[in-house]
Amino acid sequence: MDKQTLVIFAKRPQVGHGKQRLAADIGPVPAFEIAQEMFQCALDDAKEWQKHGPVVLAVESTHDINWAMQLGFEFHLIIPQIGENLGHRINFIDHSLRHVGHKQIFYIGTDAPTLDTEFFDKARQMLNDNDFVFGPAEDGGVTLMAGKHSWPKLDLLDWSTDKVSDQLQAVCKGNNYSIGMLPVTYDVDVLADLEKLVRDLANDHRPNRKKLHDLVEAELDTLEFY
């Protein structure tokens, strides 16, 4: 399989589950509503990606498979994440997909709605010229990671810290792989990210991005009022 595969690592949006730092800033229900709309934005990205290759949804557990099947999206595969930390889970999903023939595999989450067609086009082109590609995030993580080869062992990395991007690059360079770096973007984790997001999506006319913009803008107005 020579087409480029997109894998979306996703948590099912639920009140009180996921986006805990954002929930601490704005409350669990608004955080859930924003997470839900960001998930729809990620599905829009997936629909656009299908012009280039298959899309796989990596759900948090086997309990989420039925939910994923009812989303109305034709995923190539729906796979539960297995592993003690994110590194374990990425290694597991990557091995599983390569075992059935996927070769160029791209990973994103559902909390970076400023990513756009230009970003993904650049990522696909860059992987043609490099072994691995990273989209570094402002907080030291990544909003995209992609590889032509099986990932080195990732379970010992300091996931959910500002060291992740540097450590991912180091482990690849340590195995003599070439690396391509995309522009720095950000994911939405805390209130300050919402303040950036409402500015960055102000002129984005994609329908679900517009809905997200309006939702975030209304929430920020509410917080300012109180």
N, C-alpha and C positions, 0 to 999 in steps of 0.2 A: 504494500500500500504506500504509494508515493505522495499522496495528498497530505496536506498539513492539517493536523488534528488540533482542535481547541478543546481543552478540558476546563470546565467551570467547577471549582471547589465551592460548595454552597452549604450553608446552614438553612434549614427551613425557617423562614421568618415566623417568629412566635413572640408574644408578649413575655418579657422576662427571660428570654433565651437568646443569647448573642448580643453584640453591641452593648456590652455592659458598661464600658466607659462613657459611651454616648448616653445611655440610659441614666447614668449617675448625674449627667449634666442637665438633661432635659426631661427625664422621666421615662418609664418603661413603655408607655403607650405611644408617645410621639416617636421614640426610637424604633419601635416596631413598625410604625407606619412608614418611616423613612427607609428602613431596611427592606420593607416589602416593595416600595417603589424602586429602590436601587436594584433589587432583584429583577424587576421588569426591564430595567435599562440593560442589565446584563443579558437578558433573553433577546433584546433587540440586537445587541452585538453578536449574539450567537446566530440569529437569523441571517445577518449580513455575512457572517463567516461561512455559512453553508454554501455560499457561492464558490468557495475555495477548498472546502474539505469538510470532514465530519465533525460533529460536536458531541462531546461526552459530558454528562453531568455526574460529578462525584458528590454523592449525598453523604450526610454525616453518619447515617446508620441504615441498616436494612429496614428499619421502621419507616423511613422516609421514601422508600421506593414507590409505594402506592400513591403517595402525594405527588411525586415527581411525574408519574405516569398520567396524572390527571391535569397537568399544566397546559395541555393542548399544544405541546411542542414536540416535533419528531426528532428526538435525540437518537444519535447512532447507538449509544449505549447509556445505561444508567448503572453506575457502580457505587457500592457503599465504600466509604473510606475505612481502612483497617490499619490500626497502629496506635502506639502510645502517645505520639506527638506528631506534629505536622510533617516533620522530616520522614518519620516512618510511613505516614500515609501517602506522601508523594512518591516515595520509593515503591510502595506497594502498587499504587495506581500505574505508575510508569512501567514497572515490570509487567503488569497484567496486560497493558495495551501493546507493548512491544512484542509480547509473546504471541499476540494474534495479528501482528503485521504492521502496526502503526510505527512510523519512523520519525517524523518531525512532529513533536508534541509541544503545544503551548499551554501554559497554565495561567489562569486568572482567578480572582475571587469575584465577589458581587458588590464590592464597596468602593469601586473607583469609577464613578459614572462620568468623569471628565474624559476618559479614554474615547477616542474617536476613530473613524475610518483611516485617517492619515497615520495615526499611531500604529494600528494593526497592520496596515500595508507596509510600513517601515519595518515592523517586527518580522513579518514573513520574508521580506527581501533580505534583511540582515541575517536571518538564520541560513539562507542559502550560502552565505559567505563566511559563516562562523560555526563553531561547534555548539556554543550555547549563547543565549541572548537574555539580557536582563533589562527590565524597566524599573530603575531605582525609584523608591518613594522618598518623600521629604523626611519621613520619620526614621529612615534607615532600613526600612523593609523593602519590599518589591511589590509592584502592581502587576507585573508579568514576568514569567520565567519560561524559557523554552530551550529545548535541546534536540540535537540529532542523535545523541547517544544516551545510553542508560545513565541516570544520575549517579554520581558517587554517593557513598553512604552519607545521609543527611541528618540522621537522628541525633547527632551530637551538637548540632548547631544551636545557637541561643535564639530560638524562635520567639516571636513577639517581643523582640528587643530592637534597639537601634543598631545592632551588630549584624543583622541578618544579611543585608546586601553585600557588605564587605566579606563576610564569611562564605557566602555562596560563590563569589568571585574567586576567593582564595582557594577553595576546595577544587574548583575547576582548573585554575591555573596550576595548582599542585599536581594535577594529573595531565599536564601539558595540553590542555584544550584551549582553543581560541575563543575569545569572548567578544560579543558585540553589546554596546550599551545604548539604550534608548534614552530619550529625554526624561528628565525627572518629572514625576507626577505625584499624586497623593491619593491615599484612601481616606475614607470618612470614619473617624474613630471618636472624635471629641467635638465639643461645641465650636471651637475655633475653625475646625474643618468645614462646618456648615456655613460659617460666615464667608469663607473663601468660595465654597460651592455655589452659593446664591449669586455671587458676582460672576463666576466662571460660566455658569449656565444661563446667564441673562439673555444671551443672544443665540442660544442653541435651540433650533426649531424642531428637533426631533420630538415627537409627541410625548413620549414617556419622560424625556429629559425636561420638557416644559412642565409636565405635571409635577415632577420632582422639584423643580425650581420653585413652583408656586407653593408646594407643600412646605418646603424649607423656609421660604420667605414668610409665610403665614406663621410658622412656628417661631421664627426669630422675632416677628412683630409681637407675638404673644408674650415671649420672654421679656422683651423690652418694656411692655406695658406693665408687667407685674414687677 
